[in-house]
């Protein structure tokens, strides 16, 4: 009798597996708001079949962060890899966006300047590119200038919106700006073009929640399994990046997606990316508190002072992954 029930159990289990395998993968849009190492877990999850493992087929699209958030609020895009500052703007405007995972928990940027600028004093009266007004790069610029003793208004420094990293590089090389902060993956390219590094903000260890997995609380309630599986796939992608065994595959992906070719640039980018992504890629509540403070302090969003980090991040999936041992199995 026991053998009969065992056989029946195996039969129905096989039927379920076959039926599940026959289901087409769930397709949806997933925007990443900046071209940099923070998107590497997404690229890896796609290239290594990790999304497919969870029967997911996201279309990864680059849309600069502010516009990506607008599309998410409109319901055109379901998920984004965006900074806590953009989630804050959405929440204070009445949206229900939330951050489920965090890929960067400090401001890790270098300040590169045009030849001839050798000190902070030389930046007075100059033009600095900041990306988008409320993005992580803008925050890094405010904090970084403050660390070297500069205040834009007092020191007549003009802050210009220069868009994405490639656009910011082009503006610097063309002389449209005199300085800008760059993430570690591309800073070596800027340096090699003759634009020296004046300041390393990463060494200041400023807590800051930059990019993370973002969706709406409504979508999360309506599609809990899909959201959980996507989060698992992104976490597995991050773990793949951090595992030294996978270095060649990760370096090849960096070369393709960041369009780097020289071995020294690739090595620097790989080291920076692997070190920057947290072992447990959860939102940093301390980092979000820093975001809220900076946005209020610099007049970017005065309403940010009214929020708590828990208004920006949902830690439930991270707790579930911790309690179930999912994180531990990937270490």
Secondary structure as GFF3:
##gff-version 3
##sequence-region A 1 331
A	DSSP	alpha_helix	2	22	.	.	.	ID=ss1
A	DSSP	beta_strand	26	32	.	.	.	ID=ss2
A	DSSP	three_ten_helix	37	39	.	.	.	ID=ss3
A	DSSP	alpha_helix	40	47	.	.	.	ID=ss4
A	DSSP	alpha_helix	50	53	.	.	.	ID=ss5
A	DSSP	beta_strand	56	62	.	.	.	ID=ss6
A	DSSP	alpha_helix	65	73	.	.	.	ID=ss7
A	DSSP	beta_strand	79	83	.	.	.	ID=ss8
A	DSSP	alpha_helix	84	92	.	.	.	ID=ss9
A	DSSP	beta_strand	97	102	.	.	.	ID=ss10
A	DSSP	beta_strand	109	113	.	.	.	ID=ss11
A	DSSP	three_ten_helix	120	123	.	.	.	ID=ss12
A	DSSP	beta_strand	127	129	.	.	.	ID=ss13
A	DSSP	alpha_helix	136	147	.	.	.	ID=ss14
A	DSSP	beta_strand	158	160	.	.	.	ID=ss15
A	DSSP	alpha_helix	165	174	.	.	.	ID=ss16
A	DSSP	beta_strand	179	183	.	.	.	ID=ss17
A	DSSP	alpha_helix	184	192	.	.	.	ID=ss18
A	DSSP	beta_strand	197	200	.	.	.	ID=ss19
A	DSSP	three_ten_helix	201	204	.	.	.	ID=ss20
A	DSSP	beta_strand	211	216	.	.	.	ID=ss21
A	DSSP	alpha_helix	217	222	.	.	.	ID=ss22
A	DSSP	alpha_helix	224	242	.	.	.	ID=ss23
A	DSSP	three_ten_helix	244	246	.	.	.	ID=ss24
A	DSSP	alpha_helix	247	258	.	.	.	ID=ss25
A	DSSP	alpha_helix	263	276	.	.	.	ID=ss26
A	DSSP	alpha_helix	285	297	.	.	.	ID=ss27
A	DSSP	three_ten_helix	302	306	.	.	.	ID=ss28
A	DSSP	alpha_helix	309	312	.	.	.	ID=ss29
A	DSSP	alpha_helix	316	323	.	.	.	ID=ss30
A	DSSP	alpha_helix	326	330	.	.	.	ID=ss31
###
